[in-house]
Amino acid sequence: MGGLRHEVILEVFYDAKGDLCGHRVSGGAGSSSVSARYRHLFEHAFRMQAKGFVLVHNHPSGEVRPSSGDVQATRALAAVARAMDLEFHDHLVIAGPAAVSMRRAGLMS
């Protein structure tokens, strides 16, 4: 995923036991950026009977640091997830072989 030339986002859903219950990939070769479609993400989570989710997206530019847009979108998504009683465990940004956990970096709230 880190070596792709276009941006994609992976949504990984887990159940109350912490087991994987579904995933979804969005974006594609014609996409230069990924917009988080909150409604679709939550619809999918509820369909999977998920307790929570992790997001992963890549930066084709090679810059692994989350952008200000990444941080703003993640914080907004975290607020919606809390209101929906879903755990938003982490948002990982990947570029080349490197990755940043937005939770570990303190960027989720």
N, C-alpha and C positions, 0 to 999 in steps of 0.2 A: 504494500500500500504506500510506503514511503517513497518509492521510486516512480509512482504514476505521474503522468504529465498533466492530469486533470484532477480536480478536487472531487473527492467522494466522501460520504459520511456513512459510517456503520453504526447502527443502533442495535445494541445487544440487550435482550430482556431476560430477567431472571424471576423465578417464582419465590414464594415465601420461604422455601428451604434453601434458596440460593442457587438452585439448579437452573441451567439454561432452559428457557421455554420458547425462545424464538429470536430471530434477528432479521434485519432488513438493511439493504444497501441502497443508497440513492446517489444521484449524480451520474456522470457518464462522460464519455469521450467528448461530447459537444459542450460540456458544462465547464465554465471557467471558475465558478464559485458555487457553493452550496448554501441554499437558504433553508434554515430550519423551519419545517412546516409543523408547528406545534400540534395542531389539530390532528394531523395524520399520525404523528408519533404517538400521541395519547390514545387515539382510536386503536392503533395496532397493539399498544401495551394492554389495553383493556380486553381486546380480543384474545390475546395470549394469556390472560389472567395473570399478568406480571405484577410483582410486588415492587420492582424497580428496574432501572436500566443504566447502561453506560453508553456514552457516545464516543466515537473515535472518528477523527477526520484528519486528512492529510493536507499538507501545504506543498504543492508542487514547486514553489519558489525555492525550497530548501531551507527556509527560515522556520525553525521549530518553535520559536516564541509565539504564544497566542497573540493575535491582533487585538486591538481595542474592541473591534466588532465581535470577535470571538468571546471576549470577556463579557461584554454587554449582553449578547444573546444567551450565553450560558447562565448568567445571573437571572435574566428574565425567565428562562426555561426552568431554573431551580425554583423560582417563586411559584410558577404554575404547577410544577410537580408537587410541591408541598401542599398547595391548595387541593390537589387531586388525590392526596394521600399516597403518592408514589415516591420511592426513593430514587433520587438522581445521584448515583454513587460517584461518578467521575466523568470527566470529559478529557480525553486524551488527544493531543495534537502530535502528529507524526510528520517528520520531514527527513527523507533519506533514512539512515539507520537510527536516528535519534527520536526520542519521544518526550513529551512534557505532560505530566499529570496536573491538570488545573486544580484538583483538590489539594495535592501536595504543595503546590505553589501558592495556595491560599487565595485563589482567584474565583472560587465558586460562590462566595457570598460577600 
